[in-house]
Amino acid sequence: MTDRYLEYLSREHARLEDEIRLESKRTRPDEVLIARLKKLKLALKDQMQSWASDHASSGRLTA
């Protein structure tokens, strides 16, 4: 993954956080939607951590 892709993942993570927050503020929030958004957000976080881990280990190999 490139830095540009990591930035995309970060923006998507923030967008999902905003969407979760807005849905939670509704009078009758859709709990199923919130759960789905949280799963997507967690998947993005996992991808970002995986990329950071791969990037750090590849940096050590070339140093």
Secondary structure, DSSP 4 states (H G I P E B T S, - for coil): --HHHHHHHHHHHHHHHHHHHHHHHSSS--HHHHHHHHHHHHHHHHHHHHHHHHHHHHHHHH-
